[in-house]
Amino acid sequence: MINLIYEALRETAKIGIIVFFLMVIIEFLEIRYKDKIKRAITKKPLRQYIMSSALGIVPGCVDAFFVVSLYVSGLVSFGALAAVMISTAGDEAFVMLAMIPDAALAIFGACFVLGILGGFLADKIVKRLKLRLCEKCRVELHKNKEKSIVSRHFLKEHIYEHIIKKHMTRLLVWLFFTILVINMLMQSISLEAIIPQNMVLLLLAAALIGILPESGPHLIFVVMFSKGLIPFSVLLTSSLVQDGHGIIPLLSYSIKDAAYVKIFNVLFGLLIGLLLMSIGL
């Protein structure tokens, strides 16, 4: 148990540091270059989907954190958020490149294209269903006081009052307990032993396990695919639904928005997986 707590603290610290610096950078850039950022990145929805999908296929979770930061700041749409969560494979991307390089490149290419498509569909569904999303976390502008990221005003009002007190405290609590609980489950349950043999059920299992905000479980499907035990459609479904640690920062901002994006990604991943399975992939 002590080892599990230590590991959860270590992962929490690692992810928390990354998210903290990204929040600081995004907050400063929004204050100083808000209009330029909008023109360069967020002016057109299609540009958001392409940018988010491109960031998502980069191995690791940092790029997902970046898009979450943009979403929290109101700089990209829900569709862009869905796009990065669809396209990212978290830390498993490194393992896939090492174990199944050819299939990994195919997965990345498919995730990029499907991320763009998914982002477009997600925004259409939000508009059609008139879903109420959380408003962006507003950043107060103080003229003539935001010239430096190390200014006393920025350090006190934005880094301490806004980022640390409003966001990081909840974020660190979410990170620690989420990682600790998942690590405990992974130690006590053999996930491989409960994977069904029926391919449709296996596809469903891949989507459901992909809901977990953790990188480890997805490795089961990478290893099984490398041994020829599962089809490409199952591995792709797992990759589309799971997002490593990417969604955890969003949980501290809005559980509802995180639930919406996971529901969409599960349904989208299952649809794509079933279509590919039906044609023998």
C-alpha positions, 0 to 999 in steps of 0.5 A: 500500500505504501508503494501504491501511495508513493507511486500515486504521489509521484505521478500526481507531482509529475502531471501536476507540474506539467499542467501548472506550467501549461496553465501559467503559459496559457493564462499569460498568452491569453492576457497578452496575445488573446486576439492573436491566438484567436486569429491564429488558432481558433478563428475557424472550427476546422482549424481547431479540429486539425490542430487538436488532432495533430497535437493528439497524435503526438505521443504522450499526454502533454498535448491533450493537457494543452488543448484542455487548457485552451478549452478551459480558457474558452479558446477552442470549442467542445469539438476541438476537445473531443478531437484531441481526446479521440486522436491521443493514445497517451503514453501507449503511443511510445509502446506501440511505436516500439512493439508494432511500428507499422500498425502504430503509424496506421493507428496514428493516421486513422486517429488523426483523420477520425479526430477531425471528423469526430470534432466536427460531429461533436460540435454539431451534436452539442448544437443540435441537442443544445447541451449546456457546457460550462462557461470558460474560466474567465481571466480578468484583464488589468490594463498596464499590469500584464507586461511581464509573466514575473510581475508582482501583479501576475504572480499574485492575482493570476498564478496564486489567486487564480491558478493555484487556489482555484484550479491546482488544489482540486486538480491535485486531489483529483489526480492523486485519488484517481491514480491511487484507486486505479493502481489499486484495482490494477494490482488486485485484478488481472484485466487480461483474465476478464477479457471475453473471447467474443470479438464484439464483447472484446470491442465493448471491453476495449471501449469500457476500459478506455474510459479509465483515465489511466495509460496502463490498461490500454497496454493489454490491447497493444500486447494482445495485438502484437501477438495476433490475438485481437483484430485491428478494429479492437486496438483502434477502438481502444485508442480512440476511446482512451486518452491516457491522463489527458482528461484528468485536468478537465475533471477538476474543471467540469465533471459534466464536460468530461462526461460529455466528451467520454460518452461521445468518444465511447459511442464514436469509438464503438461505431468505428470499431464495429464498422471496421470489424464488419469488413474484417479488420 
